[in-house]
Amino acid sequence: MPLCLGEMGAVFILLILNLFLINCENNNIPTTLEGPFKPVTIPLDKSFRGHAIDLPETDRRVQRIVKGFEPEQISITLSSAYDSVWISWITGEFQTGENIKPMNHKTVGSVVHYGKLRKPLLHKVTGQSLVYSQLYPFEGLKNYTSGIIHHVRLTGLEPYTLYYYRCGDPSMAAMSDIYSFKTMPVSSRKNYPRRIAVVGDLGLTYNSTSTIDHLSSNKPDLILMVGDLCYANLYLTNGTGSDCYSCSFPDTPIHETYQPRWDYWGRFMQPLISKVPIMMVQGNHEIEEQAENQTFASYTSRFAFPNKESGSSSTFYYSFNAGGVHFIVLGGYVAYNKSDDQFNWLEKDLASVNREVTPWLVATWHPPWYTTYTAHYREAECMKVAMEELLYKYKVDIVFNGHVHAYERSNRVYNYTLDPCGPVYISIGDGGNREKMSIKHADDPGYCPEPSTTPDQFMGGFCAYNFTSGPAAGKFCWDRQPEYSAYRETSFGHGILEVKNETHALWTWHRNQDMYNKAGDQIYIVREPERCPVEKKVNELGGIDKFKNVTLSLAGLINNEFGLI
């Protein structure tokens, strides 16, 4: 339906106000429009080492404080759209030992009471429950079976609305306290969550507690956890841990884990993720091999994933909307080639995105494609070879990764070449885990890894060959910081994404050693849909596109004349 003159005037006034607001807030913050930027490396501050020691089980923040079958480890996960969320929790105590018997999950109900008023909570919904086990077929190793894990999906919710809830089993007087959460705004090019926190490779150390303190102070509406949560696989089943499992325990018959660390992590995180939704990404530390070649048992059991709602058959890859942002979560440790389910799902999901409704397209997975650190350098090259062209075709705006224990932001890049239509890649695996920081760069003299050592051991394959063009032609590594690497620094921290409108998003990286509100790295990431168009589907065409072209042209005129941004 064509817009009337009054509507056009109102939209135009809003556009002008938006430009003024961005200008006032800018304060000389750079934008990607000014790029590509000259590569910057911030030297390691050797005086800052943090406190990379795991919290002991005696720490009050990881101890079980509930009684009987009262809920603990409560968390919220988004569904694929604003009108639905998942509430998850655990009841009962885990067991460890050689001969253990799993609890009967049917003995405790999965119930959530919720509503827009704190009292009374007028709505009730039930869900499902399960118990998982981590079993080792070797004498002397301790097995583990979890408490009862509950997942309940709330539907029919209103957008950007505060809801209160309690979870548990009212039939046995085992209900939680009352918590609250806020739903996402309705998907539209005008609506966005206020702040989205991004953190990776968190662990459960004193550094981790600093990261979460800083993150919480920024009051996010949503948390994106880009893999490697509690690092239970740095431990033997008897609870003995190490910063380097393979260094300390080279002769174990299987890579052991100490599963209670998952429970400690859930308890530590509950004050935050019982009120702020958290979206999970699989990391290599979640693989956790056990009997009968099972993997990822804890990860897939403890958390809810909107994979079915987003048309995916796997919890390792799914998508969801948060206002005008469409997020795609991919699995770096599950088959991703063009003949595999993940690739086919990704292609369908990308093709279904309406950029008039969700202008921003953000992808995330754990192992980075564009890292210049020696650790994990070109490790995920086979995934990059399989999927990069597809992400570029649909003009993904931003990619978040973890895995490398440092911070790095790229210029816009595609196929190792500067490209104004390529995504901005951000590696943020600096959450604070007990493994060592990533310090050395592949372009440092003597630190370019041997190519045969780079492929991921779990996924296998070899795709990383010498570069055939550009400044590094004929070499496996650059001899200086690559031009696609805009900024890199070794430090612990987290990031905040603030999407301002359909073209501008403010990205801020915060270091743990700084004050809460200080920026270590900050930039406006700017979309250029006119310069980098996405092929539109037939049902997206119409009068609104013509009007949008007019307003975008007017915005360009205003910018040229007045220099607002």
Helices and strands as residue ranges (DSSP letters): H 5-26, G 32-34, E 40-42, G 60-62, E 72-78, E 85-91, E 95-97, G 105-107, E 111-115, E 123-126, E 128-130, E 133-134, E 143-145, E 148-154, E 162-169, G 170-172, E 174-175, E 179-182, E 196-199, H 206-217, E 222-225, G 232-234, H 245-248, H 260-273, E 278-280, G 284-286, G 291-293, H 297-302, E 318-322, E 325-329, H 341-352, E 360-364, H 381-393, E 398-401, E 407-410, E 413-414, E 417-418, E 424-428, G 451-453, E 485-489, E 493-499, E 504-511, E 521-526, G 538-540, H 543-562
